[in-house]
Amino acid sequence: MLNINEDVLYLQTDGGGRLLFHTFDKEYRALQGVEDWANYLHHRGFHRIDRGTIVNLRKIEVFDQELRVLILNTFDGAVSLPIAESMIKVLHEELRIMGWKR
């Protein structure tokens, strides 16, 4: 069974508008949309970084504010996720509150 807090690195919509859960080595298709999951996961350590991407804050390896990207490690190597400019300050504050240091 998939443990969202432990297994999921991020959720992201694909080109067809489907939402996928990305783990270290697999992808799972969500039945609900990004809005539903963003609302559900907001107080569970996840943060929306653009219209179609929600990231597990505990899985972030690098937060580059200058380049506006997050880097997470996967089985295939690192994945770089762009952050919407409007989300930078809020994301920075969320990470500060949780004591993120990397």
One Martini backbone bead per residue (centre of mass of N, CA, C, O) as a GRO file, in nm:
protein
  102
    1MET     BB    1   0.099   0.035   0.020
    2LEU     BB    2   0.060   0.372  -0.008
    3ASN     BB    3   0.262   0.623   0.147
    4ILE     BB    4   0.242   0.947   0.122
    5ASN     BB    5   0.457   1.062   0.328
    6GLU     BB    6   0.693   0.848   0.244
    7ASP     BB    7   0.669   0.789  -0.088
    8VAL     BB    8   0.598   1.073  -0.183
    9LEU     BB    9   0.738   1.336  -0.363
   10TYR     BB   10   0.518   1.397  -0.601
   11LEU     BB   11   0.272   1.587  -0.782
   12GLN     BB   12   0.163   1.560  -1.138
   13THR     BB   13   0.073   1.674  -1.428
   14ASP     BB   14   0.007   1.584  -1.735
   15GLY     BB   15  -0.065   1.643  -2.066
   16GLY     BB   16  -0.376   1.518  -2.001
   17GLY     BB   17  -0.451   1.603  -1.684
   18ARG     BB   18  -0.319   1.396  -1.514
   19LEU     BB   19  -0.257   1.267  -1.196
   20LEU     BB   20   0.065   1.204  -1.045
   21PHE     BB   21   0.241   0.984  -0.851
   22HIS     BB   22   0.571   1.027  -0.718
   23THR     BB   23   0.824   0.816  -0.662
   24PHE     BB   24   1.128   0.687  -0.656
   25ASP     BB   25   1.018   0.429  -0.884
   26LYS     BB   26   0.714   0.542  -0.933
   27GLU     BB   27   0.378   0.555  -1.075
   28TYR     BB   28   0.057   0.711  -0.995
   29ARG     BB   29  -0.281   0.732  -1.041
   30ALA     BB   30  -0.516   0.967  -0.995
   31LEU     BB   31  -0.862   1.033  -0.944
   32GLN     BB   32  -0.811   1.304  -0.858
   33GLY     BB   33  -0.743   1.625  -0.851
   34VAL     BB   34  -0.529   1.879  -0.769
   35GLU     BB   35  -0.719   2.035  -0.580
   36ASP     BB   36  -0.794   1.807  -0.386
   37TRP     BB   37  -0.497   1.740  -0.302
   38ALA     BB   38  -0.408   2.016  -0.205
   39ASN     BB   39  -0.613   2.033   0.027
   40TYR     BB   40  -0.539   1.763   0.173
   41LEU     BB   41  -0.203   1.819   0.190
   42HIS     BB   42  -0.138   2.096   0.318
   43HIS     BB   43  -0.129   1.968   0.639
   44ARG     BB   44   0.104   1.722   0.537
   45GLY     BB   45   0.381   1.847   0.395
   46PHE     BB   46   0.260   1.995   0.148
   47HIS     BB   47   0.328   2.185  -0.169
   48ARG     BB   48   0.245   2.419  -0.391
   49ILE     BB   49   0.441   2.529  -0.696
   50ASP     BB   50   0.197   2.502  -0.899
   51ARG     BB   51  -0.076   2.419  -1.078
   52GLY     BB   52   0.051   2.089  -1.117
   53THR     BB   53   0.229   2.096  -0.832
   54ILE     BB   54   0.314   1.873  -0.559
   55VAL     BB   55   0.518   1.877  -0.264
   56ASN     BB   56   0.731   1.706  -0.054
   57LEU     BB   57   0.909   1.865   0.185
   58ARG     BB   58   1.079   1.607   0.296
   59LYS     BB   59   1.215   1.554  -0.017
   60ILE     BB   60   1.398   1.788  -0.029
   61GLU     BB   61   1.730   1.873  -0.134
   62VAL     BB   62   1.681   2.140  -0.319
   63PHE     BB   63   1.669   2.511  -0.286
   64ASP     BB   64   1.653   2.737  -0.561
   65GLN     BB   65   1.577   3.067  -0.569
   66GLU     BB   66   1.717   3.179  -0.821
   67LEU     BB   67   1.608   2.937  -1.021
   68ARG     BB   68   1.335   2.815  -0.922
   69VAL     BB   69   1.407   2.523  -0.771
   70LEU     BB   70   1.362   2.177  -0.720
   71ILE     BB   71   1.526   1.891  -0.565
   72LEU     BB   72   1.490   1.539  -0.631
   73ASN     BB   73   1.519   1.203  -0.556
   74THR     BB   74   1.562   0.925  -0.775
   75PHE     BB   75   1.622   0.638  -0.939
   76ASP     BB   76   1.712   0.818  -1.211
   77GLY     BB   77   1.758   1.065  -1.030
   78ALA     BB   78   1.730   1.386  -1.057
   79VAL     BB   79   1.466   1.623  -1.000
   80SER     BB   80   1.338   1.918  -1.158
   81LEU     BB   81   1.132   2.180  -1.009
   82PRO     BB   82   0.946   2.430  -1.086
   83ILE     BB   83   0.874   2.759  -0.956
   84ALA     BB   84   0.654   2.975  -0.894
   85GLU     BB   85   0.697   3.296  -0.821
   86SER     BB   86   0.441   3.316  -0.623
   87MET     BB   87   0.571   3.065  -0.428
   88ILE     BB   88   0.845   3.131  -0.292
   89LYS     BB   89   0.779   3.267  -0.016
   90VAL     BB   90   0.592   3.049   0.096
   91LEU     BB   91   0.791   2.815   0.077
   92HIS     BB   92   1.012   2.935   0.253
   93GLU     BB   93   0.831   2.951   0.509
   94GLU     BB   94   0.760   2.651   0.533
   95LEU     BB   95   1.054   2.555   0.565
   96ARG     BB   96   1.122   2.721   0.814
   97ILE     BB   97   0.906   2.605   1.005
   98MET     BB   98   1.022   2.296   0.963
   99GLY     BB   99   1.350   2.319   0.961
  100TRP     BB  100   1.490   2.338   0.694
  101LYS     BB  101   1.821   2.181   0.606
  102ARG     BB  102   2.036   2.202   0.288
   0.00000   0.00000   0.00000
